[in-house]
Amino acid sequence: MASNHPPKPVACSPAMARVLVNLYRGRFAWEHLRGRSMYGAAGQTERALRIRGWIVVGDGGEAFLTEAGRERAADLVST
């Protein structure tokens, strides 16, 4: 049976939200990280964002927002 409710947004952790908002505002994706954090969970966050189709990673390792990523980041910034 089909639902009359709109689909729920895809889950976005606080770490993913921070990266999306950084990129949306023209900052470096991992600007908020220092030291060991940059090499730990940041990789898992990057992978989760790529799986959801919100970012792509260029040849130099720099992350870029996709159209879907821009839309999700805009939602995050407006709330």
N, C-alpha and C positions, 0 to 999 in steps of 0.2 A: 504494500500500500504506500503510495507516494505521500510525502509530507507537504503541508502547506507552508512550512517554515523555510526561510532561506538557509542555504548551507552554512555550517559553522566555519569560521576562518581556521586555517591551518595553524596549529599550535606554534607559538613563537616564544622561546625562553628569553629571560632578561638579557642574557649574553648575546643572543641572536639579534634582539632588538637594538642593543647598543651598537653593534656592527652596522646594521641596516641604517640607523639614524646617522652614524658617522659618515657613511658613504653618501647618504642623501644630502647631507649638509656640506659635502665637498671635502671632507676630512679623510685622512688615512684610516682604513678599516680598523686597524688594531691600535689606534692612537691612545686608547685608554689603558693599554696593557704595558707593564714594565717587568723586566727581569724574567724569572722562570715561568710566569704565567703565559708569556708569549710562546713558549715552546710546549706547554702542556695542553690544557683544555682548548686553547685557541684552534688547534687542528681539528678537534671534534666539532667545534662550532662552525668552522669553515665548511666541513663536510656536510653538516646538517643544512646549512644555507644552500649549498650546491645541490643537494638532493631535492630540496623544495623548489629549486629553480629560481631562487631569489638573487643569486650572484653567479658570476662566471669569473674564472681566474685566468688572467692573461699569461703569456709566455714568461714574463718577468716575475710572476708570482703575485702581481697586484690584483686585488679584487675589484670588480665592477658590478654595479646593479643591473639586473635585467629589467624589463618593463614590469614584470610581476613584482620584482623586488622594490622598484620605485613606488608602485601602488601600495605595497604593504608598509613601506617606510612612511609614506604620506599618511596612512591610517594611524600609524604609531605616533607621529608628530602631532596630529590633530586631536589626539585624545589626551 
